[in-house]
Amino acid sequence: MRTRHFIDLVLRIPALRRGAAAVLFAALLLAAVPSFGQSERPVGLKGFTLGGLFPSGTFDSHVGRDGFVGGLYLALRSGYSPVFTGLELSVSYYGHTHRYASMAGIPEVLLDVDTYNNIVQGLFFLRLQPRIGAVAPYFEGLAGISYIFTDTTVSDDDTEDDVAYNINFDDWTVTAGAGAGLIVRLDRRMFLDLKVRYMAGGRASYLKQGAIIVDGDRVTYMVDRSGTSVVTLQAGLTWFF
């Protein structure tokens, strides 16, 4: 259900759908570039990561719950330097609630009601990759925007087909941070990518897990506002081309 929720986020929001399609198209196009030899310099990199998201500072004191993050990125080398310039689309959630509800007037039919607290980030990054060997470290600086929102999906309990969808609350803010990672060669072009990041997020209004109070036909949103800083630990695969 949670993996399906990530995919649904991209498909439902037009801006994310177009962005993900552009990154995927570029990745497929660049996959056709011949692999670099031992004496050649790669012109770019692409990859994905998955991992844990850990709210930090005032965001942690408000949310008090860890989450999950996934990212897709593409970067090109700046000339002959060890610097790669790229873009990343990151999707994460920091809370989830589930309940059953019956259709109005049809109490014998149960529906799944899933509410997720999400953060979607569009990031520009610079990655300093001094060398590409069997094992090599790298450092990165990042900046971009965060779209923080809570959405609810109503689906059939048996088929999991969506019945209704709504974004309950959303806000935008800026984010910037730094990270460090380690690549480990798996074959000529593919590397295991391990990284840690700290992202200092600006102040935003948001809902945390359990902040939607349903009392009969009445719905109350308990809105929090604070900085939105997070730490992420991620692992994935990177391809140089």
N, C-alpha and C positions, 0 to 999 in steps of 0.2 A: 504493500500500500504506500509506503513512504517513498520508494523508488519511483513508483508510478506518479506520485504527487509531484516530484521534481520534473518529470517529463511534462506533466500537465501544465506546470507553471510556464514553461517555455512555449507550449502550444497555444495557451489561452491568451497571453499578453502579446499584442501585435509587435511592439518594439523588441521584445525578447525574441520572438519568432524570427523577425528579420535579422537581428544580430546573430543569433545562433546559426541561421542559414548561411549568412555571409562567412562566418568563421569556418563552418563545415565545408563550404565550397572552396575556400582558400586552402584548407588543409588537404582536401582531395586533389586539388590542382597541384599543390606543391609536392604531393606524394609521388607525382610522376617525374620529379627531378631526380636524376641519377644519384646514387649514394656517393658520398665523398670518399676519396682514397685517403690513405694514411698521411700523405704529404699535402692534401688539400685542406683548405679552410672551409668549414660549413658556412653557408650563407644565412641560415636561420634555424629555428627550432619550433616545434609544436608539441602539444601534449595535453594531458588531463591529470587531475589529482582528486582524491577523496580523503576525507578526514574528519577530525573533530573540531567543533567551534566552542570556545570558552569565553563567555562574556567577562569583561574586565572593568575594574573600577566601579563607578556609579552604575553602569549598566548591569554589572553583576549583582550589585546590592538590590536593584529593582527586580531583575529577572530571576536570579538565583537558580538557573538551570542551564546545563550544557546542551549543545546541539550538534548538527552535522552539516558539512560543507562539501561542495563539489565545484570544480573549476575546469574551464576549457580555455586554452591560450595559444597564441601564435605570435612569433617575434622574428625580426630580421636583424642581422648583424649590421652595425654601423661601420661601413667601410672595412678596413683591416684591423679595427680595434677589437678588444675583448668584450665590447658592450653590445648587448642585444636590446632592441627597442620593440616593445610589443603591446598587445591588447589582451585583456582577459575578461571573460564573463564568469562570474561566481554566483552560485545559488546556494542558500543555506536556510535552515530553520532552527529556531531556538525554543520551540514549544509546540505541543500537540495535545488536543483533547478529542475524545471520541464518545459519542452517546448514541443511543437508539431512540427513534421517534416514530410515531405512527402517523399515517396520513389522516387528515381531517375527515371525520365521519367514517373512517375505515380502520378501526383500531387493530384489526387482525393482520394488517400489513405493516411490517417494520422496515424502517429506512435507517441507513448508516449516516450519521452526521459527523463529519471530520473537520476540525478547525486547526489550521496551522499558522504559526507566527513565523514570518519569513523575512529574509534579507537578500536582495538581489543587488549585485555590485557590477558596475562597468568600470574597469581599471586600466589605466595606462601605467606601464612599468618599464624600468631600466634594469637589466640584469647584467652584472659584471661576472663574466665567466673566464677567469684567467687562462685556463687550459681545459682540454677535453681528453681525459685519460681513462684508465680503468676505474679509478676512483678520483673524483675531483669536487672541491667545494665551489660554491658561488654565493653571491650576495645580490640583493635586489631592493630597489626603492619603488614605491607604488603610490598612486594618487587617483582619485576618481569620485564617483557618486554612489550613494547607497539609497535604494528604494526599499523602505521598511513597510511591510503590510501584513495584515491578517486576513485570511480568506477561509470561507466555509464551503464545503462540498457536500451535497446530499446525494447519496447513491443507493441503488437497490441492494438490499442485504444479501441476496442470493447471487445476482449476476455481476454486481459491482459497477453496473452502468450508471453514469451520472444522471441525476434527475434535475438538479439545480446547482448553481454556483454563484457566489457573491463575494466581492472584496468588501470586508466589513469596515476596515480602517486602513489608512495609508499616510505616509509622509516621506519626504526626501531630505537628505543631508549629504555633506561631503565627508570624505574619508582619505586618510593618507597614512603610510606606514613603511615598515622595512622588514626584511626577512633574510634568512640564510638557509642554504640547503646543501645537499650532497647528492651527486649523481654517481651511480654505479653501473658500469657497462654490463649489458646482458647479451648483446651481439654487436655487430659492426655499427649499426645505426641506432639501436634502441637502448635506453638507459632507465634504470630504476631511479625515481626522483623522490627524495625525502626532504621536507622543508618545514620550517617553523616561521610564523609571521606574527607581528604585532601591528594591528591596524587601529589608529586613533580616529574614532568616529565623532562627527559633530553632534550637537544636540538635536534631538528629534522627539516627536510624540509617537507613541506606539502602544500596542496592547501586549501584555504578557500572557502566559498560559493561565487559563481560568479567569481572564478579565472580562469575559462576556457572561453576564448574569441573565439567565432566562427565567422569568416568573410568569407562567401562563403565556399570554400573548404579549407581554412586555419584555423588552430587551434593554439592558443597561450596559454601557461600555465603560469600564474603569480604566481611563487613559493615564499612562505614566509619561513622564518627560525627563530626559537626562542625556548625557553623552552616550555614545553607542560604540565604545571601544571593545575590541575582541582580540583574542589570541587564537591562532589556528595551528594545528598540527596535521600535516597532510602527506600522503604518499601517492605516487602515480607513475606514469610512464612518460618519457620525453623522447622524441625523435629529432635528431639533427639532420639537416638536408643541405 
